Amino acid sequence: MRTWAIIKTVSETDKGVNNMKKTLYGILALAMSASLVGCGNGGSKGPDTTKGEGVMTYAEYMAAELDAEVTVEAYVQAKQSWWDNKATFFAQDADGAYFFYDMPISEEDFNKISVGQKIKVTGHKAEWAGQIEIIDSEFEIEEGSWIADPVDVTELLGTDELESHMNQKVLFKGLTVEAAEYTENGDKYVTFKDASGNEAAFMYKSNGTGSQGDDVYFTVSKDGKNYTFLVRNYLTGKDTDVYKAAEALEIGKTYDMAGYMYWYNGPNPWITEITAQ
Amino acid sequence: MRRLLKTAALAVSVIALLCMSSCHGTQGMADFIVPEEFDMNQTHELIFWAKNDTNRTQTAIYEKAIKDFEALYPNVTVKIRLYTDYSNIYNDVITNIATNTTPNVCITYPDHIATYMTGINTVVDLDEMMTNEKYGLGGSEVKFESPAYDEVIPEFLDECMIQEKHYAIPFMRSTEACYVNETYVRELGFELPEVMTWDFMFEVAEAAMEKDENGMFKVNGQNVMIPIIYKSTDNMMIQMLAQKEAEYSDNEGHILIFNDDTKEIMYMSAEHGKTGAFSTFKISSYPANFLNAGQCIFAIDSTAGATWMGTDAPLLDISPDQIVRFDTAVRMIPQFNPDKPKMISQGPSICIFNKRDPQEVLASWLFAQYLLSNDVQIAYSETEGYVPVTSKAQNSEEYQDYLSRSGEDSNEHYRVKIEASQLLLNHTSDTFVTPVFNGSASLRQAAGQLIENAVKSARRKETIDDAYCEEQFSKVNSLYHLDQISASSAGTEELGPLPAPSKALLICLAVVWVILGAVYAIPLLKKKNMHS
């Protein structure tokens, strides 16, 4: 959109200089083509913003009451493992993100839906521990593919505004890993100790009672405040780079992390990429 | 003639051998016979699948039990795999039965064992083992102080009986409790009775739905209030039916849940689901989190979840700044008839999987039995609102001292936890279990699904009437294959097609008879032809 605005401005101010105008058009067209090619593996081409008949915009979906029937079109960004003819998906359109929980789906269809695939989902809006989602749904595979770029929400940590990015692909930059901690005895945080009695950078399960293969929890800090993040086994699997990266975190080191803005009684990001700074 | 007979005999033998070998691997294990002696020179690595309640102390107790057991039996090592969900254990066991890679010892529910038993001799019948003079409960050769047979609480032991035999021993027992924000009950103008009725609970819940001019709930000043949240709707349906003395199922595996009493329960759930006064774990999330945040008044969950309940709960799943202070009361689940209370008995049991080596099975049994020793029973029961399953542990000085110190601190002697245990100890004779048969686990799920669906539909403003209930009956009947359970479990009804090995055996027998017939008939025919 911004590129087209520049073209318009240039053409209006240089009315008398046709040759120059042609040259500029040529340069800008080349630049646009180059930018599209460069974004071929990402989402910069942009999703189709037109909605089919009876399909809600993101704003309409968010305004709908809980339990209401909703229909949305969105592009799958991540798939949780398939089980018992059900699967859970993170999806996005141009304006926001969705969470399709336990969507009935055959294994064959599940395998057909690759990341980026556009689907239309009709179900009921629900809220589970603060997480807004669509349940009891049906889906149709539609034409189109788009992979969203993560949105940098680092500055929103600890603010209410973070909630507006629920279910979205997000990025956190410059997080320091702290000793893993959990809540106990009503009102205090307890530092997790590993089998040797040492502080650890991560733990399995939210209070360290798990073992390898369970979700990996860790505590990160930004501007003096601590936050709990996790690598969700059902989303990533335990043999993935991110699961291993979480197991290799070091206290005091700084990392960039990308993932999905899941909500569980507050922000509870599910991390899918960890990069040491 | 002799040559022909020899040939026939050889053919019969070959066919018989083929029959037997074709059945090998599909017929399951041989019967387990208790060895005369436990060979301390033979080493074993036992696999133990257990469940913890996301409770660090429980994990530590399992680990200590294993260490102590291994010290007593140095030829045995135990490898533990921890789960937080019984259904995951169940799924994994089912998957591993087909490949003979089941664990040795497994924490489970009798409902699940009934399904495991579809494999022949997969699960060890413990009757002979339990009463074995040397290695049985309190046996002379057992290297630790184990409880005698009659020291296992009979009600709990009976729950492990399937088809007249014990296929498990109880490990821990719990029931459900209603954890109440008594402060809010008082503020709403009610007095909490010792035994609540369903009507009382729903009346208070509806009163709590009143909002102020800003749309906030008057009782808590927040924009969220779900007065009743039920964790296990399976249990809710089962207990309500039991309290009404209504039908659910019988020992023969007949499915009797599709009746008018069930419809009444669906109507009741829908009525209060529609107003938002009642919800479930599946719809809203964990009752404890809402209770502790002052957003729920009646949180109904297992007594084994007591350490998560209340303002001072030792375990916490929400951020500390969300906690609201209130008085937490522990009550039995609401009743239709307070003079005749009924509540479910639940909790983990232990089963042993059969293996080719009887010594390995005996080692498994010894470890399982070790889990009934006072050391393990008392320590584990104190981690949650559990109750030890032996009178030996229940009556011990150590356990009685523990109970008497209720409220001394907010951890080991957390009042809510000990009151939850006391609830079951005081009402063991008021507990019940549902019949166990292959498919009873599915029936449980179906029971809960009827409530979940009714509440969801009511929230979605659908009409909940007789036609709706009938439609739901049909849906869950199909979804959980209850019609098939009924057909295969009830002895007098259609048994379905024969399994492949049985078919193979019958075909072989037929072939053998044809060959024998031929051996007999051919000489006779020859003789006849010669005469003619």
HADDOCK unambig.tbl for C-alpha pairs under 7 A between the chains (distance, minus, plus):
assign (segid A and resid 67 and name CA) (segid B and resid 459 and name CA) 6.30 0.50 0.50
assign (segid A and resid 67 and name CA) (segid B and resid 460 and name CA) 5.44 0.50 0.50
assign (segid A and resid 68 and name CA) (segid B and resid 460 and name CA) 6.31 0.50 0.50
assign (segid A and resid 127 and name CA) (segid B and resid 284 and name CA) 6.71 0.50 0.50
assign (segid A and resid 128 and name CA) (segid B and resid 283 and name CA) 6.48 0.50 0.50
assign (segid A and resid 128 and name CA) (segid B and resid 284 and name CA) 4.83 0.50 0.50
assign (segid A and resid 128 and name CA) (segid B and resid 285 and name CA) 5.59 0.50 0.50
assign (segid A and resid 129 and name CA) (segid B and resid 284 and name CA) 6.18 0.50 0.50
assign (segid A and resid 129 and name CA) (segid B and resid 285 and name CA) 5.33 0.50 0.50
assign (segid A and resid 183 and name CA) (segid B and resid 316 and name CA) 5.89 0.50 0.50
assign (segid A and resid 184 and name CA) (segid B and resid 314 and name CA) 5.51 0.50 0.50
assign (segid A and resid 184 and name CA) (segid B and resid 315 and name CA) 5.02 0.50 0.50
assign (segid A and resid 184 and name CA) (segid B and resid 316 and name CA) 5.69 0.50 0.50
assign (segid A and resid 185 and name CA) (segid B and resid 312 and name CA) 6.48 0.50 0.50
assign (segid A and resid 185 and name CA) (segid B and resid 313 and name CA) 5.94 0.50 0.50
assign (segid A and resid 185 and name CA) (segid B and resid 314 and name CA) 3.78 0.50 0.50
assign (segid A and resid 185 and name CA) (segid B and resid 315 and name CA) 5.89 0.50 0.50
assign (segid A and resid 186 and name CA) (segid B and resid 311 and name CA) 6.61 0.50 0.50
assign (segid A and resid 186 and name CA) (segid B and resid 312 and name CA) 4.89 0.50 0.50
assign (segid A and resid 186 and name CA) (segid B and resid 313 and name CA) 5.27 0.50 0.50
assign (segid A and resid 186 and name CA) (segid B and resid 314 and name CA) 5.63 0.50 0.50
assign (segid A and resid 186 and name CA) (segid B and resid 315 and name CA) 6.68 0.50 0.50
assign (segid A and resid 186 and name CA) (segid B and resid 316 and name CA) 6.14 0.50 0.50
assign (segid A and resid 186 and name CA) (segid B and resid 320 and name CA) 6.65 0.50 0.50
assign (segid A and resid 187 and name CA) (segid B and resid 320 and name CA) 4.72 0.50 0.50
assign (segid A and resid 188 and name CA) (segid B and resid 320 and name CA) 6.81 0.50 0.50
assign (segid A and resid 209 and name CA) (segid B and resid 54 and name CA) 5.82 0.50 0.50
assign (segid A and resid 209 and name CA) (segid B and resid 55 and name CA) 6.45 0.50 0.50
assign (segid A and resid 209 and name CA) (segid B and resid 56 and name CA) 5.28 0.50 0.50
assign (segid A and resid 265 and name CA) (segid B and resid 318 and name CA) 6.41 0.50 0.50
